[in-house]
Each structure stands twice: as C-alpha cells, then as structure tokens.
Amino acid sequence: LIAVNGFLSAGLGLLTSRDLGLLFFLAGILYIAVYEVAHAVSHQRSLSNLPILRKNAKHHRDHHHPSLMARKNFSVVFPLWDRVLGSSGDKHA
C-alpha cells in the first residue's frame, strides 16, 4: 500500500505540484497507520471493550462472521462507507 501510495503521489506531484504530491503521500501514510492501529485494537478484547471503541470492534468482529462476510460489513475497520452504501450488518446479533 505504501508503494502504491508513493506512485500515485509521485504522479499527482508531476501533474500538479510537488507540495500536493507530498500532501497526498503524507495523508495516505497517516490513513494506513490509523487503519492498522484500529484493526489491531479491534482484535484485542481488553482494548475493544472500551466504550469509545466498542461499536467499531463489534462491526469488525461481524465482518468476520461467516454468514455476513460475503454480503455485509466490507469496511474492515471504519464502518462509515458500509452505512452510506447500505452494506452494514450491524443489526446482526
């Protein structure tokens, strides 16, 4: 992902400006880092039971549920797009 981000950022930088390419690269790196930390937290029971993280952790566990994974909860960590696109399986018990 970092390599793809680098190529896209370099292309954007060549087409527009160096600063925009660097900004795109840094935003991509930040997103990847936040994603990886949030994904790791959702697999840690002690951390995922914290009130602020509980909903996202449940969404991620449901993502791995065999009856849902082919049609619901495609957003592994951040459920925003599942809610927007109607693919959220959060009502599943």
N, C-alpha and C positions, 0 to 999 in steps of 0.2 A: 504493500500500500504506500509505503514511503517513496519507493522508486516511481510508482505511477504518479503520485502527488508531485514529485520532483519534475517529471517530464511535462506534466500538464502546466505546472508553474513556470517552467522554462519557456514553454510555448506561449503562454499568456504574456510573459515578460517580453518576449521578442515581438509579439503582435501589438502590445500596448506600451507598457513602460516597465522598467526594471523594478520600480517600487511596487507596482501592482502584482507583479510576479512573486516578489518576496512576501508580500502580504498574503497572497493566496497560499503560498507554501507554508507560512507560519500558522495560518488558520487551519490548514489541513493537518499539520503536525499536532496542534492543540486538540483538534477533534479526535484524532487517533488516540492520543494519550488519555483524554477524558473517557472515551469509549472503552478502552482496555481496563482502566481502573473501575469503571462502573460495571463492566462484565465480571471482573474478578470479585467485586463486592457482592454481586448477586449470587455468587456460588458459595459465599461464606455465610453460614447460618447465623453466626454471632453478630455480624455486621448488618446482614439483610433484615434482621428483626428490629432494627432501629426504626422508630416511627417515620422519619423522613425518607427512608429507603424502602420501606415495606412494600409499597404499591408497585414500584419498578421491579423489585425482586420477585414478586408474585407473577408479574407479567412475564418475566424471563423464565421462571420455572414452568409456566403454562406454555411457553414457546417450545419447551422440550417434551410436552405431553403428547404421546403417540396419536391420540385421536384429533389433535389440533394442528400438529406441525405441518401438515400438507395444505391447510387452508386458512389458518389463523395465526396471529402473532408473528408476523415475518420480521418486524423490528425487534432485534435481539435484546437491545438494552433500553432504547428510548421509544416508548410507545406512541409518541405523537403521531407519526405517519400511519400507524395502524388505526388510530382513532379517526384521523382525517379521511382515510380511504375505506373505512368500514370493515377492516380486516381484524379488528381487535376481538380476542376471545376472552376478555377479562371477566365476562359474566359466567364463564365455565367454573364449576365447583370442583 
